[in-house]
Amino acid sequence: MSCAGGPRAAAAAVAARSLYRRVLRLHRALPPALRALGDRYVQEEFRRHRAAGPAEAQRFLREWENYAALLQQQIHEDRQNPREKAVFGVQLTEEKLNDFRDEQIEQLKELMDEATKPHKQFSISKDSKYKS
């Protein structure tokens, strides 16, 4: 997705930056912990795919466009039904998982582990100035 490949690559880079910003704007509607996790993941993925070849870049952008459209729809539904608990994301099908490379499966596992671990509300150090 770099600009080294001429006008077509430059257009792809502009599209990638626009999509990147769109996804981060959509994340503003997520709960804080989910937003932080999502923002970090988006940043890492877009950075990781900067030097992707044309075919991989096209597939990458298509998947993120699908994600952005789904998230936008889910945010809209959440705003329409404020009394119901918001649900974001979708279950991955076995077919979709089979398309993933081993590296992607590992990233997905790390993301799941991070998303499901309990979040501490307070951090208390042992050498705190104020002791009870």
Secondary structure, DSSP 8 states (H G I E B T S, - for coil): --GGG-HHHHHHHHHHHHHHHHHHHHHTTS-HHHHHHHHHHHHHHHHHTTT--HHHHHHHHHHHHHHHHHHHHHHHHHHH-TTS----S----HHHHHTS-HHHHHHHHHHHHHHHS---S----TT-SS--
